[in-house]
Amino acid sequence: MRSFVYLKLRADPRAQEIKTTLSELMRLGYRAVVVDVPPEEWSPEVRDEVRALSSQSLRVYASVEVDAETDQDWRSTLARVRPIPDYLSVKVARLADARAASLIKSVDSIVLSPNCEEIFWDSVSAREAARTRKVVEVPLSPILNQLGSLRLNYRRIRRMRIMLQVSKRAGLPIVASDPSLGRPIQPRLAASALTSLLSVGWEEALDSLSSHPSAILSGERRLFLRGYDQVEG
């Protein structure tokens, strides 16, 4: 039986509402949740508050996503994210940023921007990311929010498919995230979206919501485990 992981819940860990959301995610079939904290709010205290939300039925982890798409000084921002969270990602939309992020050992995940107007993820970046034991992350909410409307950009979907194919050829695991403030996506609906829209195989789509993110959270795919907290990226 698969243990599904929900990436990434964007909610204040101190707010009462988060407990209701966690209960809803557990009802939907998730057994682990990754709470995403803005880089500027990250601290050891926030990390501990997030982890304290765990229960016997649901493990809760802390993550930080640094946005290279909007932050020109993203590498400095990344260097300030200490201690290293349970899951650290960089969102990219340009080739130069993608190649730079793929080299940084502390980064667990490269998030491919869904608003891509060009292909910015190539075989060089993918091979380096695979060598440093990263995963490539697909944010599903922006894609699913376009379904049933005239805003669906098929060219962007096609570009995302190509970049995922590049990742698969490099042996780079794919993970699916739902960085949304709205209603969470059911795990099998998320897997269906990966299969139907992005041409990811069904078993691989299920892995992207279970075993692949679990390998990061367990430390299996991290080059440096807890001892990496004091090492620069």
ABEGO torsion letter per residue (X at the ends): XBBBBBOBBBBBAABAAAAAAAAAAAAAGBABBBBBBBAAABBAAAAAAAAAABBAABBBBBBBBBBAAABAAAAAAAAABOBBBABBBBBBABAAAAAAAAABAABABBBBBAABABBABBAAAAAAAAAAGBBBBBBAAAAAAABGBAABBAAAAAAAAAAAAAAAAAGBBBBBBBBBABBBBBAAAAAAAAAAAAGBBAAAAAAAABAAAAAAAAGAABABBAAAAABBX
